[in-house]
Amino acid sequence: MTRIFNDPSEFAEEALAGFCDVHADLVRQVPGGAVRRHRPGRPKVAVLAGGGSGHYPAFAGLIGTGLADGAVVGNIFTSPSAQQAYAVAKAADSGAGVVFTYGNYAGDVMNFGMASERLAAEGIPVDNVLVTDDIASAPPAEAGKRRGIAGDFTVFKIMGAAAETGAALPEVVRLGRKANDLTRSIGSAFGGCTFPGADTPLFTLEDRKMGLGLGIHGEPGLFDTELPPARELGQELVARVLAETPHGAGQRIAVLLNGLGSTKQEELFVLWLAVAPLLRAAGYTLVMPEVGELVTSLDMAGVSLTVTWLDDELEPLWTAPAETPAYRRGNAAFAAGQMDGGTDAATAGGIAEDTVTAAPETFAAADASRDYALHCVAALTAAREALHDAEKSLGDLDAIAGDGDHGRGMVRGVDAASAAAAGAGSRGAGAGDVLAAAGDAWADNAGGTSGVLWGAGLRAFGESLGNDRAPGAAELAAAVAAFAARIAELGKAEVGDKTMVDALVPFSETLSRLVGEGAGADTGWEAAAREAADAAKATAALRPLKGRARPLAEKSIGTPDPGATSLAMVFGVFGPHLAGARQSAGARA
């Protein structure tokens, strides 16, 4: 259990603030995460690790000489938002470009990708390195779909060391991708982790059972089996990793035996005594192996084994010095010489956080659109109430084959969206600007895949409505279609993939069809909401083809998709405000 907390929803933010205070000599907090306290004496590539909270020492604990220049930190098990990634990159960039590196999860890919587009548009060189080391999450033929687990650490270490030598951005990226291609991991869980404030763990196992193929976001193993003695567990882990030895790999390897949160160091040492002889017997030389907690999952009981095959190019980077709050190897300051001529980032000119207060945004809108904007605010308020009531049930659905954070993420998103919409409306914004503000706030605060999708969808909805008039039925149907098109474009999901799209497309198509046949907005919306609710329930029979539930497809069968369920719920409560209010608002146009 996670026992020490105040408000569970603020746990990640408070943990980061405490970490930055303790290690103020090495790091400083910035919007979206943390960066090194000291700037480099000359421009260097900024290596930025990122992902959700709950994995300490990943990701903020790895900030320092020879490793990361900064970390983008999301809520627990939730990818950071694009705005967070952008803000950390701006704080860390010293003129040689930035590279984001993170595990291969849909929300991270979307959010870091959007941040990269924004940075590139400003002329900042930027690239991304995804980690795909988890051999349990997809077969070798689909290695690009694999998720990142403890292999994050070796990839980050090699990239950080390369950047410290002064390597240019393309070279740091090449070495990071090479390290990832030569890294394999497998894990095993003995017990689930528990969110702050939760009464029960995300998953449970029978006594003396283990789940093979765990994820670092609380996802249970791919299958359960009897918990073997340490010697047999070591054999299982080593055999599975070596079965995927990369073609042409050498005989020198970096090895991590990683604890997931509540597995004691002594237990890891016992397991190491089984793992190491097997690797040596296979002809390998173990180069500076690591045993301990490097990439965790809150209080999960479990272990993972990671092997990175080294060569003459990667080995010096793996063994190079590093100094971070959670990891030290050699004399990093002496080896890098980076402190000479460096500056304290909090006091360097142009480097500190921007303290200039922006002028309040002003809005131009027709009176009818401003009237309709009030109904948009009311719709978001209704959605906020519904999602707060459903937070636990949505989380429970998500925990079946995911990480259990969907309810919490939706609540964080709608809370921010509702507040932003009300604020914009109070300053005279029309409907389009109110919904755009809501979307931006949702994406920035919710994080994760659903955060970026809901944020982009609401912005597209608002852009379609505009600020010139209250929408007619056809305009409202077109705005919903714009919402759906934007989500399909970003998420690349189709009907049948077991995502929110399975409820969204039937809603949009039904509304457009009925409006085209002459139905009023209110009648069409009610019928579309029923179709969406039925479609969401029907996802129970589907196998997930997208998202974190995909590797655990069998566990998901029989359970409705949480994203489709929450979308049907939200669009259901939107109706009386967006469609029922349309005619009265339109009459004043």
Secondary structure, DSSP 8 states (H G I E B T S, - for coil): -----SSGGGHHHHHHHHHHHHTTTTEEEETTEEEESEE-SS---EEEEEEEESSTTTTGGGBSBTSBSEEEEEEETS---HHHHHHHHHHH--SS-EEEEEE--HHHHHHHHHHHHHHHHTT--EEEEEE--BTTSS-GGGGGG---STHHHHHHHHHHHHHHTT--HHHHHHHHHHHHHTEEEEEEEEE----TT-SS-S----TTEEEES--TTS---SEEEE---HHHHHHHHHHHHHTT--TT--SEEEEEEEE-BSS-HHHHHHHHHHHHHHHHHTT-EE-S-EEE-SS--TTBEEEEEEEEE--TTTHHHHHS-EE-SS-EES-HHHHH-TTTT-EETTTSTTTS--------------HHHHHHHHHHHHHHHHHHHHHHHHHHHHHHHHHTTS-S-HHHHHHHHHHHHHHHHHHHHHTT--HHHHHHHHHHHHHHHH-HHHHHHHHHHHHHHHHHH-SSS---HHHHHHHHHHHHHHHHHHH---TTSSSTHHHHHHHHHHHHHHHHTT--HHHHHHHHHHHHHHHHHHGGGS---SSTTGGGHHHHTTS--HHHHHHHHHHHHHHHHHTTTHHHHHHT-
